Amino acid sequence: MKKVLFVASECTPFFKSGGLADVIGSLPQYLNDTDDCEVRVILPLYSKLKSEYRALLTEVMIFETEVGWRKQYTGIYEIIYEGVHYYFVDNEQYFKRDNLYGYEDDGERFVYFSNAVIEFIYRGDFKPDVLHGHDWQAGAAVAIAKIKQPVPGIRTIFTIHNILYQGWMEHAAFGDLFNLDISHFSGFEWGGMLNLMKAGIFHADKITTVSPTYAEEIKTAHYGEGLEPMLNMRSWDLLGIINGLDVDDYNSMKDSNLDVPFKTSIIKKRQNKKRLQREFGLPVKEVPMYSIITRMVEQKGLHLITHILEEFIQQDVQIVILGNGLYEFESFFNYLAEKYPDKVYAYIGFSEGLSRRVYAASDFFIMPSLFEPCGLSQLIALQYKAIPIVRETGGLKDTVMPFNVYTGTGTGLTFANYNAHELLDRLNYSLTIYHDAELYKRMFTNITKVNHSWSQSAHQYLDIY
């Protein structure tokens, strides 16, 4: 049985800022259920850990971690949750903060974390055959494991969840933080600085990313964020594996957040819409409801939406927006909600329970991303039978099949170019789908047959291990 240690910076249900947390929270359970490997997870112990989980922590060991000339306290704590061992690296100087990321010393924080992980492997009883690092925060751990071999012959995998964020640091940080011979400097240097994403890519035995299309896209200058030469050098070791979803958690029949559980009933789904209309003060009537549930950043294609949405809502439709982020997008959606209170509702913020009620109430889900490594929102929308309207990029292209009116196949409405009027065309076509009972029923039935669980993807990771 292979022993695998996931190194990551967030994980549900403990800490979450994005889709990475969902992957780290669900994939190990599926892998462990195969009985072919044992996956354990190691994370920073942020102060945001809820008291209900903090009460479950048990101390494993305490030691000092060298970070350049510093010797930093490290405590290792453990929780066994739903059959998975989770280790937490405790150091209040680095992790007792209000947020997970966004600090000037983020590079130092995660170099410390990586050093602590390797020291833990040296000292601990769990000796992984494979160290599997996720995103730039674990890039140094992959590199140091490859260089220092805390377990003789240990193999390393590095997964790119979003290549936009890379962990840049000044050159001087190599001598100041890493405790490595200068001969290893070139494995960390990129573009005149240190780059922890590059370090993970350079040192890993295998590199994965979160969809086959994204694996091809990031080898091009348009999507590679400057790392495409390195990825092309390692192209034989780069594999795209689509993310799965915890379909037991995101289950429209079992979700306690929903007023009316449903599986294949359009009537019951629309009862959820009526309840949400009442909750949000929208007119309770049978019109198509569109949802936008997103981080409000440019990546999510919001400039396309802001360009055409006011034109589209002149139709007899309702739009529900849930999320927060950049002020320009928050203010735009607030403006629409104030100007069209009978058609638009904007919730600036995020609530997990509310998001699920919105997915369940929506007839269509809008996600026209500029780029999307995999995307979980469209997978959740499919689970709650909201028809996705997406741009054909990254994981959106791999998971949403365009509807073909002649064959009756497909699970969503898609467009190719990053163009606002292509999005508007798909939105207008969605009205045709909605008002044609047979077409809508066909799409709805197609979606009920979709399976985006981890089962297939988990076996692809097992093959790599």
C-alpha positions as CSV (number, residue, x, y, z in Angstrom):
1,M,0.0,0.0,0.0
2,K,1.4,3.4,-1.0
3,K,1.8,6.0,1.7
4,V,1.1,9.5,0.5
5,L,1.4,12.8,2.3
6,F,-0.6,15.8,0.9
7,V,1.0,19.2,1.6
8,A,-1.5,22.0,1.2
9,S,-2.4,25.4,2.6
10,E,-6.2,24.9,3.1
11,C,-8.7,22.2,3.4
12,T,-12.4,21.9,4.2
13,P,-13.9,21.8,6.7
14,F,-11.0,23.4,8.5
15,F,-10.0,26.4,6.4
16,K,-11.2,27.6,3.0
17,S,-10.5,30.5,0.6
18,G,-11.3,28.7,-2.7
19,G,-11.6,25.4,-4.6
20,L,-8.3,24.1,-3.4
21,A,-9.8,23.5,0.0
22,D,-12.6,21.4,-1.4
23,V,-10.1,19.2,-3.3
24,I,-7.9,18.6,-0.3
25,G,-11.0,18.0,1.9
26,S,-12.5,15.3,-0.4
27,L,-9.9,13.6,-2.6
28,P,-8.0,11.9,0.3
29,Q,-11.2,10.2,1.4
30,Y,-11.8,8.7,-2.0
31,L,-8.2,7.6,-2.4
32,N,-8.2,5.9,1.0
33,D,-11.5,4.1,0.2
34,T,-9.7,2.3,-2.6
35,D,-7.5,0.4,-0.1
36,D,-4.6,0.9,-2.5
37,C,-3.0,3.8,-0.7
38,E,-3.1,5.7,2.6
39,V,-3.3,9.5,2.2
40,R,-2.6,11.8,5.1
41,V,-2.7,15.6,4.9
42,I,-0.5,18.3,6.5
43,L,-1.7,21.9,6.9
44,P,-0.8,25.1,8.7
45,L,-2.6,25.6,12.0
46,Y,-4.3,28.9,11.4
47,S,-6.0,30.8,14.2
48,K,-9.2,30.6,12.1
49,L,-9.6,26.9,13.1
50,K,-13.1,26.6,14.6
51,S,-13.3,25.7,18.3
52,E,-15.2,22.5,17.5
53,Y,-12.2,21.2,15.6
54,R,-9.6,22.8,17.9
55,A,-11.0,20.7,20.7
56,L,-10.2,17.6,18.7
57,L,-6.4,18.4,18.3
58,T,-4.0,16.1,19.9
59,E,-0.3,16.9,20.3
60,V,2.1,14.7,18.2
61,M,5.5,16.4,18.8
62,I,7.3,19.6,19.3
63,F,10.6,20.6,17.7
64,E,12.6,23.5,16.3
65,T,12.6,24.2,12.6
66,E,15.6,25.9,11.0
67,V,14.7,28.8,8.7
68,G,18.0,30.2,7.6
69,W,19.7,31.5,10.7
70,R,16.4,31.2,12.7
71,K,15.3,28.4,14.9
72,Q,11.5,28.5,15.0
73,Y,9.1,26.7,17.3
74,T,7.1,24.0,15.6
75,G,4.2,22.1,17.1
76,I,2.6,19.2,15.2
77,Y,-1.0,18.4,16.1
78,E,-3.4,15.8,14.7
79,I,-7.1,15.3,14.0
80,I,-8.5,12.1,12.5
81,Y,-11.6,13.2,10.6
82,E,-13.8,11.0,8.5
83,G,-11.0,8.4,8.5
84,V,-8.3,10.7,7.3
85,H,-5.3,11.8,9.4
86,Y,-4.8,15.6,9.3
87,Y,-1.6,17.1,10.8
88,F,-1.4,20.8,11.6
89,V,1.8,22.8,11.8
90,D,1.6,25.2,14.7
91,N,3.6,28.5,14.8
92,E,1.7,31.6,16.0
93,Q,4.3,34.0,14.5
94,Y,3.4,32.8,11.0
95,F,-0.2,31.5,11.3
96,K,-2.0,33.5,14.1
97,R,-3.5,36.0,11.7
98,D,-6.9,37.1,10.5
99,N,-6.6,35.7,6.9
100,L,-4.9,32.7,5.3
101,Y,-2.9,34.7,2.8
102,G,-2.2,38.3,1.6
103,Y,0.7,39.3,3.8
104,E,4.1,40.7,2.8
105,D,5.9,37.7,4.4
106,D,3.8,35.0,2.7
107,G,6.9,33.6,1.0
108,E,8.7,33.3,4.4
109,R,5.6,31.8,6.0
110,F,5.3,29.0,3.5
111,V,9.1,28.3,3.3
112,Y,8.9,27.8,7.1
113,F,5.9,25.6,6.6
114,S,7.7,23.5,4.0
115,N,10.8,23.2,6.2
116,A,8.6,22.1,9.1
117,V,6.9,19.5,6.9
118,I,10.3,17.9,5.9
119,E,11.5,18.0,9.5
120,F,8.3,16.3,10.6
121,I,8.8,13.5,8.0
122,Y,12.3,12.9,9.4
123,R,11.0,12.7,13.0
124,G,7.5,11.1,12.5
125,D,6.3,7.6,12.3
126,F,4.5,8.1,9.0
127,K,7.1,7.7,6.3
128,P,5.4,8.6,2.9
129,D,6.5,7.0,-0.3
130,V,5.1,10.0,-2.1
131,L,4.9,13.7,-1.1
132,H,2.2,15.4,-3.0
133,G,2.3,19.2,-2.9
134,H,-0.5,21.5,-3.9
135,D,0.1,25.0,-5.4
136,W,2.9,27.4,-4.7
137,Q,2.5,27.2,-1.0
138,A,3.8,23.7,-1.1
139,G,6.4,24.2,-3.9
140,A,9.3,24.5,-1.5
141,A,8.2,21.3,0.3
142,V,8.4,19.4,-3.0
143,A,11.8,20.9,-3.8
144,I,13.3,20.3,-0.4
145,A,11.9,16.7,-0.3
146,K,13.6,16.0,-3.6
147,I,16.9,17.5,-2.5
148,K,17.1,16.2,1.1
149,Q,15.2,12.8,0.7
150,P,13.7,12.7,4.2
151,V,12.6,9.2,3.2
152,P,15.2,7.5,1.0
153,G,13.7,7.3,-2.5
154,I,10.7,9.5,-1.8
155,R,8.9,10.5,-4.9
156,T,7.2,13.9,-5.4
157,I,4.2,15.2,-7.2
158,F,3.3,18.8,-7.7
159,T,-0.3,19.9,-8.6
160,I,-1.0,23.2,-10.1
161,H,-4.4,24.4,-9.1
162,N,-4.0,28.0,-10.4
163,I,-0.8,29.1,-12.1
164,L,-1.6,32.8,-11.7
165,Y,-0.4,32.7,-8.1
166,Q,3.3,31.7,-7.9
167,G,5.0,32.7,-4.7
168,W,7.6,35.3,-5.8
169,M,10.5,36.2,-3.5
170,E,13.6,38.3,-3.7
171,H,16.9,36.5,-4.6
172,A,18.3,37.2,-1.1
173,A,15.6,34.9,0.4
174,F,17.4,31.8,-0.8
175,G,20.4,32.4,1.5
176,D,18.2,33.8,4.2
177,L,15.5,31.1,4.5
178,F,16.4,27.8,2.8
179,N,19.4,26.2,4.4
180,L,20.4,24.7,1.0
181,D,23.7,24.7,-0.9
182,I,23.9,27.5,-3.5
183,S,24.1,24.8,-6.2
184,H,20.4,24.4,-5.8
185,F,19.6,28.1,-6.4
186,S,18.8,27.7,-10.1
187,G,16.0,25.3,-9.3
188,F,14.2,28.1,-7.5
189,E,15.2,31.1,-9.6
190,W,12.9,32.4,-12.4
191,G,12.6,35.7,-14.1
192,G,15.1,37.4,-11.8
193,M,13.5,36.3,-8.6
194,L,12.7,33.2,-6.6
195,N,9.5,31.5,-7.6
196,L,8.0,28.8,-5.4
197,M,5.7,27.5,-8.1
198,K,8.6,27.1,-10.4
199,A,10.5,25.3,-7.7
200,G,7.7,22.7,-7.4
201,I,7.5,22.3,-11.2
202,F,11.3,21.9,-11.5
203,H,11.8,19.4,-8.7
204,A,8.7,17.2,-8.9
205,D,8.9,13.7,-10.4
206,K,5.4,14.3,-11.9
207,I,3.3,17.4,-12.4
208,T,-0.4,17.5,-12.5
209,T,-3.0,20.1,-13.0
210,V,-6.7,20.1,-12.6
211,S,-8.1,19.5,-16.1
212,P,-6.8,18.1,-19.4
213,T,-7.5,21.4,-21.3
214,Y,-5.8,23.5,-18.7
215,A,-2.7,21.2,-18.9
216,E,-2.5,22.2,-22.6
217,E,-3.4,25.8,-22.1
218,I,-0.6,26.5,-19.5
219,K,2.0,25.4,-22.0
220,T,1.1,28.6,-24.1
221,A,2.1,32.2,-23.4
222,H,-1.5,33.2,-23.2
223,Y,-2.2,31.0,-20.1
224,G,1.2,30.0,-18.7
225,E,1.8,33.3,-16.7
226,G,5.5,33.2,-17.7
227,L,6.1,29.6,-16.7
228,E,5.2,28.0,-20.1
229,P,8.9,27.4,-21.0
230,M,9.4,25.3,-17.9
231,L,6.2,23.5,-18.5
232,N,7.1,22.7,-22.0
233,M,10.5,21.4,-20.8
234,R,8.6,19.1,-18.4
235,S,5.7,18.3,-20.8
236,W,6.2,14.5,-20.7
237,D,5.7,14.6,-16.9
238,L,2.6,17.0,-17.0
239,L,-0.8,15.4,-16.8
240,G,-4.3,17.0,-16.5
241,I,-6.7,15.3,-14.1
242,I,-10.2,16.8,-13.8
243,N,-11.2,17.6,-10.3
244,G,-14.1,15.7,-8.8
245,L,-16.8,16.7,-6.4
246,D,-18.0,15.3,-3.1
247,V,-21.3,14.2,-4.5
248,D,-22.5,13.0,-1.1
249,D,-22.1,16.5,0.3
250,Y,-23.4,18.4,-2.8
251,N,-26.6,16.3,-3.1
252,S,-29.9,17.9,-4.0
253,M,-31.8,15.0,-2.4
254,K,-29.9,15.2,0.9
255,D,-28.9,18.8,1.3
256,S,-30.5,20.2,4.6
257,N,-30.1,23.7,3.3
258,L,-32.9,23.1,0.7
259,D,-36.5,23.7,1.4
260,V,-37.6,21.1,-1.1
261,P,-35.2,18.2,-1.8
262,F,-35.3,17.0,-5.4
263,K,-33.5,14.7,-7.8
264,T,-35.2,14.5,-11.2
265,S,-38.3,16.5,-10.6
266,I,-38.5,19.9,-12.4
267,I,-41.6,20.7,-10.4
268,K,-39.8,20.3,-7.1
269,K,-36.8,22.3,-8.3
270,R,-39.1,25.1,-9.2
271,Q,-40.6,25.1,-5.7
272,N,-37.1,26.0,-4.5
273,K,-37.2,28.9,-6.9
274,K,-40.5,30.2,-5.4
275,R,-39.1,29.9,-1.9
276,L,-36.0,31.9,-2.9
277,Q,-38.1,34.5,-4.6
278,R,-40.0,35.1,-1.4
279,E,-36.8,35.1,0.7
280,F,-35.2,37.7,-1.6
281,G,-38.3,39.8,-2.1
282,L,-38.5,39.1,-5.9
283,P,-41.9,38.7,-7.6
284,V,-43.1,35.1,-7.2
285,K,-43.7,34.1,-10.8
286,E,-42.6,31.6,-13.4
287,V,-39.7,33.3,-15.1
288,P,-36.1,32.0,-15.8
289,M,-33.8,32.6,-12.9
290,Y,-30.1,33.1,-13.6
291,S,-27.4,32.9,-10.9
292,I,-23.9,34.2,-10.6
293,I,-22.0,32.8,-7.6
294,T,-18.4,33.8,-7.7
295,R,-15.4,35.6,-6.4
296,M,-15.7,39.0,-7.9
297,V,-12.4,39.1,-9.8
298,E,-11.5,39.6,-13.4
299,Q,-10.6,35.9,-13.9
300,K,-14.3,35.0,-13.5
301,G,-15.3,36.8,-16.7
302,L,-17.2,39.6,-14.9
303,H,-16.1,42.3,-17.4
304,L,-18.2,40.3,-20.0
305,I,-21.1,40.3,-17.6
306,T,-21.0,43.9,-16.7
307,H,-20.9,44.8,-20.4
308,I,-24.2,43.1,-21.4
309,L,-26.1,42.2,-18.3
310,E,-28.2,45.4,-18.1
311,E,-29.2,44.8,-21.7
312,F,-30.2,41.2,-21.0
313,I,-32.4,42.0,-18.0
314,Q,-34.7,44.0,-20.2
315,Q,-36.1,40.5,-20.9
316,D,-38.6,38.9,-18.4
317,V,-35.9,37.3,-16.2
318,Q,-34.5,37.3,-12.7
319,I,-30.8,37.5,-11.8
320,V,-29.4,36.5,-8.4
321,I,-25.8,37.4,-7.5
322,L,-23.8,36.0,-4.6
323,G,-20.2,36.8,-3.9
324,N,-17.7,39.5,-3.1
325,G,-14.3,40.9,-4.3
326,L,-13.3,43.9,-6.3
327,Y,-15.2,47.1,-5.6
328,E,-16.0,47.8,-9.3
329,F,-17.9,44.5,-9.6
330,E,-19.6,44.8,-6.2
331,S,-20.8,48.3,-6.9
332,F,-22.1,47.3,-10.4
333,F,-24.2,44.5,-9.0
334,N,-25.5,46.7,-6.2
335,Y,-26.4,49.3,-8.8
336,L,-28.4,46.8,-10.8
337,A,-30.2,45.5,-7.7
338,E,-31.2,49.1,-6.7
339,K,-32.3,50.0,-10.2
340,Y,-34.2,46.7,-11.0
341,P,-35.4,45.5,-7.6
342,D,-38.0,43.2,-9.3
343,K,-35.4,41.5,-11.4
344,V,-32.1,41.6,-9.6
345,Y,-31.0,40.5,-6.1
346,A,-27.3,41.0,-5.0
347,Y,-25.9,39.5,-1.9
348,I,-22.4,40.9,-1.4
349,G,-20.6,38.4,0.8
350,F,-20.7,34.6,0.9
351,S,-22.8,32.0,2.8
352,E,-22.4,28.3,2.0
353,G,-26.0,27.4,2.9
354,L,-27.4,30.4,0.9
355,S,-25.2,29.5,-2.1
356,R,-26.8,26.0,-2.2
357,R,-30.3,27.4,-2.1
358,V,-29.4,29.7,-5.0
359,Y,-28.0,26.8,-7.0
360,A,-31.1,24.7,-6.3
361,A,-33.4,27.6,-7.3
362,S,-31.6,28.6,-10.5
363,D,-32.6,27.5,-13.9
364,F,-29.3,28.7,-15.4
365,F,-25.8,29.4,-13.9
366,I,-23.5,32.0,-15.5
367,M,-19.7,31.4,-15.5
368,P,-17.9,33.0,-18.5
369,S,-14.4,32.8,-17.1
370,L,-11.4,34.4,-18.7
371,F,-9.5,31.3,-17.6
372,E,-10.5,28.4,-15.3
373,P,-8.1,25.7,-14.3
374,C,-11.0,23.4,-13.4
375,G,-13.8,25.2,-11.6
376,L,-16.1,23.7,-9.0
377,S,-19.0,26.0,-9.3
378,Q,-20.2,24.6,-12.7
379,L,-19.9,21.1,-11.1
380,I,-22.0,22.2,-8.2
381,A,-24.5,23.8,-10.6
382,L,-24.9,20.5,-12.4
383,Q,-25.5,18.7,-9.1
384,Y,-28.4,21.1,-8.4
385,K,-29.7,20.9,-12.0
386,A,-28.9,24.5,-12.9
387,I,-27.9,24.6,-16.6
388,P,-24.4,26.1,-16.9
389,I,-23.6,28.9,-19.4
390,V,-19.8,28.9,-19.7
391,R,-16.9,29.9,-21.8
392,E,-14.9,27.0,-23.4
393,T,-11.7,27.3,-21.3
394,G,-9.9,25.0,-19.0
395,G,-12.1,22.7,-16.9
396,L,-15.2,24.4,-18.1
397,K,-14.6,23.0,-21.5
398,D,-13.9,19.5,-20.1
399,T,-17.0,19.3,-17.8
400,V,-19.8,21.2,-19.7
401,M,-20.8,19.6,-23.0
402,P,-22.4,22.0,-25.4
403,F,-26.1,21.4,-26.1
404,N,-26.9,20.2,-29.6
405,V,-30.5,20.8,-30.5
406,Y,-30.4,18.3,-33.3
407,T,-29.1,15.3,-31.3
408,G,-30.5,16.4,-28.0
409,T,-27.1,15.8,-26.3
410,G,-25.2,18.2,-24.0
411,T,-25.3,19.6,-20.5
412,G,-24.9,23.4,-21.0
413,L,-24.6,26.4,-23.3
414,T,-21.0,27.3,-24.2
415,F,-19.2,29.9,-26.3
416,A,-15.5,30.0,-27.4
417,N,-14.2,33.5,-27.5
418,Y,-13.8,36.0,-24.6
419,N,-16.4,38.2,-26.1
420,A,-19.4,39.8,-24.3
421,H,-21.7,39.5,-27.3
422,E,-21.1,35.7,-27.6
423,L,-22.1,35.5,-23.9
424,L,-25.2,37.6,-24.7
425,D,-26.1,35.3,-27.6
426,R,-26.0,32.3,-25.3
427,L,-28.1,34.1,-22.7
428,N,-30.7,34.9,-25.3
429,Y,-30.7,31.3,-26.6
430,S,-31.2,30.1,-23.0
431,L,-34.6,31.9,-23.2
432,T,-35.5,29.7,-26.2
433,I,-34.5,26.6,-24.2
434,Y,-36.5,27.6,-21.2
435,H,-39.7,28.4,-23.0
436,D,-39.6,25.2,-25.1
437,A,-40.7,22.6,-22.6
438,E,-39.3,19.7,-24.6
439,L,-35.9,21.3,-25.1
440,Y,-35.7,22.2,-21.4
441,K,-36.7,18.8,-20.3
442,R,-34.1,17.2,-22.6
443,M,-31.3,19.3,-21.1
444,F,-32.6,18.7,-17.5
445,T,-32.6,15.0,-18.2
446,N,-29.1,15.1,-19.6
447,I,-27.8,16.8,-16.5
448,T,-29.4,14.3,-14.1
449,K,-27.2,11.6,-15.7
450,V,-23.9,13.6,-15.1
451,N,-21.4,12.1,-12.7
452,H,-18.5,14.2,-11.5
453,S,-17.6,12.3,-8.4
454,W,-13.9,11.6,-7.6
455,S,-14.1,7.9,-8.5
456,Q,-12.5,8.2,-12.0
457,S,-10.0,10.9,-11.1
458,A,-9.0,9.2,-7.9
459,H,-7.9,6.1,-10.0
460,Q,-5.8,8.4,-12.2
461,Y,-3.9,9.6,-9.2
462,L,-3.5,6.0,-8.0
463,D,-1.9,5.2,-11.4
464,I,0.6,8.0,-10.8
465,Y,1.4,6.9,-7.3
